[in-house]
Amino acid sequence: MSTNSLTYTADRADQLARGYQRVVERIRAAEQDTSGARSAQSETVQLVTVTKFFPASDVMALYDAGVRLFGENRDQEAAPKAALVSESVPFHDPARWAFIGQLQTNKAKSVVRYAQQVQSVDRPSLADALAKAYARQVERFETEQAPAPAAYKAGKLECLIQVSLAQGQATAGHASTGARGGADPEQVLALAEHIENYEQLHCAGVMAVAPLGSEPDMVFEKLWNISQILRESFPQATQISAGMSGDLEAAIRWGSTCVRVGSDIMGPRPSA
Ligand SMILES: *Cc1c(COP(=O)(O)O)cnc(C)c1O
């Protein structure tokens, strides 16, 4: 299957739609569990369909089945995919993209073009780069007829602070946490303040990936507690992005408002 084609087979579309539906049913069932932080008043959980490693034609098939919210973790892959999809869907009903991966500051310029939300802000320098890139894209839109940044209608780029929940971690910052990244829990408040100081950015909450081999309920309860502390100072920062194919039930039990699911919808990742 060519990545510059948006054509998909009926079989693949059916497989994707069924995978998506299955995950929605898991989420709806998990929302009933109030043994952790959830209550009857908790909001419904959003589903970000993670399409990394899969072609734009799969995104198109899901879009045609009604899915609008997608996630990607590498700009090199996401930028062309998002561009292809946006060329073939109605302007008034775009696919929306959440960026969920480790991000180098020099990619900020590209990411603000297609991402409505960056869930993986883990350091002040990345917030600096995103604010600058967003402002520059707005300026180019207004003066050079360049496309508006994806978050233009919302007025700000939504940021989640990615928190590292690795156990026994050194205090040396995100360099100590390996490839999965994230800010140390004690850096969250300062980073939220740094983000909110930019008129281009809004800190909407926290995000985390459970470390390999960790106990999901312990990890997600810890994230819930961090989120509660953040909300005392930033009441608007209500989002918790947690839970993937293997651990979404535990994440939802501990107050996740957004799960990011790839393989259970898309199927096993194609080998490179
Ligand atoms: C790939 C990825 C996911 C989805 O993982 P699955 O196990 O395939 O559901 C979620 N979050 C992040 C940050 C990812 O990189």
Ligand as a Chemical Component Dictionary entry (heavy atoms), coordinates in Angstrom:
data_LIG
# 
_chem_comp.id                   LIG 
_chem_comp.type                 NON-POLYMER 
_chem_comp.pdbx_formal_charge   0 
_chem_comp.three_letter_code    LIG 
# 
loop_
_chem_comp_atom.comp_id 
_chem_comp_atom.atom_id 
_chem_comp_atom.alt_atom_id 
_chem_comp_atom.type_symbol 
_chem_comp_atom.charge 
_chem_comp_atom.model_Cartn_x 
_chem_comp_atom.model_Cartn_y 
_chem_comp_atom.model_Cartn_z 
_chem_comp_atom.pdbx_ordinal 
LIG C1 C1 C 0 2.075  4.418 20.424 1  
LIG C2 C2 C 0 1.577  5.236 21.553 2  
LIG C3 C3 C 0 0.323  4.961 22.125 3  
LIG C4 C4 C 0 -0.571 3.820 21.678 4  
LIG O1 O1 O 0 -0.061 2.600 22.125 5  
LIG P1 P1 P 0 -0.819 1.212 21.876 6  
LIG O2 O2 O 0 -0.235 0.301 22.876 7  
LIG O3 O3 O 0 -0.520 0.828 20.460 8  
LIG O4 O4 O 0 -2.271 1.440 22.085 9  
LIG C5 C5 C 0 -0.085 5.782 23.173 10 
LIG N1 N1 N 0 0.676  6.801 23.623 11 
LIG C6 C6 C 0 1.875  7.089 23.094 12 
LIG C7 C7 C 0 2.658  8.227 23.651 13 
LIG C8 C8 C 0 2.365  6.313 22.051 14 
LIG O5 O5 O 0 3.572  6.603 21.526 15 
# 
loop_
_chem_comp_bond.comp_id 
_chem_comp_bond.atom_id_1 
_chem_comp_bond.atom_id_2 
_chem_comp_bond.value_order 
_chem_comp_bond.pdbx_ordinal 
LIG C1 C2 SING 1  
LIG C2 C3 SING 2  
LIG C2 C8 DOUB 3  
LIG C3 C4 SING 4  
LIG C3 C5 DOUB 5  
LIG C4 O1 SING 6  
LIG O1 P1 SING 7  
LIG P1 O2 DOUB 8  
LIG P1 O3 SING 9  
LIG P1 O4 SING 10 
LIG C5 N1 SING 11 
LIG N1 C6 DOUB 12 
LIG C6 C7 SING 13 
LIG C6 C8 SING 14 
LIG C8 O5 SING 15 
# 
